[in-house]
Amino acid sequence: YLVMQAEVDALGIKQTFEQEIEAVKRADDPETEFNERFDSWIDHWEDKFAEVHGRSVPTDQRDEIVRLLVDELRSRAGVE
């Protein structure tokens, strides 16, 4: 939950995510639209969570964090 608040619901970017999600919902092909709109965010998170305080994060833990974020965005956009 804290990761969601910090990354998806953070002030300043929450509105951006909401706009992107609405665009996905309106798209003829929501899956493709989701990928186009969020691939760069996913890449950002994979890089961001690769290391914390100078220490490498195990790949499985990093993948889990990113998966939680992506699953939350997909759920909000209605893309399952």
C-alpha positions in Angstrom: 0.0 0.0 0.0 2.8 2.5 0.8 4.4 1.8 -2.5 1.1 2.6 -4.2 0.8 5.9 -2.4 4.4 6.9 -3.1 4.4 5.9 -6.7 0.9 6.0 -8.1 -1.0 8.3 -5.8 1.8 10.8 -5.1 0.8 14.4 -5.3 2.1 15.9 -8.6 1.8 12.7 -10.6 -1.6 11.4 -9.5 -3.4 13.5 -12.0 -1.1 12.3 -14.8 -1.8 8.7 -14.0 -5.5 9.4 -13.9 -5.4 11.0 -17.3 -3.4 8.1 -18.7 -5.8 5.6 -17.2 -8.8 7.4 -18.7 -7.1 7.3 -22.1 -6.6 3.5 -21.7 -10.3 3.1 -20.8 -11.4 4.9 -23.9 -9.0 3.1 -26.3 -10.2 0.6 -28.9 -7.3 -1.6 -27.8 -6.8 -1.0 -24.1 -4.0 -3.5 -23.8 -1.9 -1.9 -26.5 -2.8 1.6 -25.2 -1.8 0.6 -21.7 1.6 -0.7 -22.9 2.2 2.5 -24.9 1.3 4.8 -22.0 3.0 2.9 -19.2 6.0 1.1 -20.6 8.3 4.0 -19.8 7.0 4.1 -16.2 7.6 0.4 -15.8 11.1 0.9 -17.1 11.5 3.7 -14.6 10.4 1.6 -11.7 12.6 -1.3 -12.7 15.6 1.1 -12.6 14.5 2.9 -9.5 14.0 -0.2 -7.4 17.2 -2.0 -8.6 19.1 -0.3 -5.8 18.1 1.2 -2.5 20.6 3.2 -0.4 23.5 1.9 -2.5 22.5 -1.8 -2.1 21.2 -4.0 -4.8 17.7 -5.2 -4.5 17.3 -8.9 -5.3 15.6 -9.3 -8.7 12.7 -11.2 -7.3 11.9 -8.5 -4.8 12.3 -5.7 -7.4 10.0 -7.7 -9.8 7.4 -8.1 -7.1 7.4 -4.3 -6.4 7.0 -3.5 -10.1 4.4 -6.2 -10.5 2.3 -4.7 -7.7 2.5 -1.2 -9.3 1.6 -2.5 -12.8 -1.2 -4.7 -11.4 -2.7 -1.6 -9.6 -2.5 0.5 -12.8 -4.0 -2.3 -14.9 -6.8 -2.7 -12.3 -7.6 1.0 -12.3 -7.6 1.0 -16.1 -9.8 -2.1 -16.4 -7.1 -4.0 -18.2 -6.9 -7.5 -16.7 
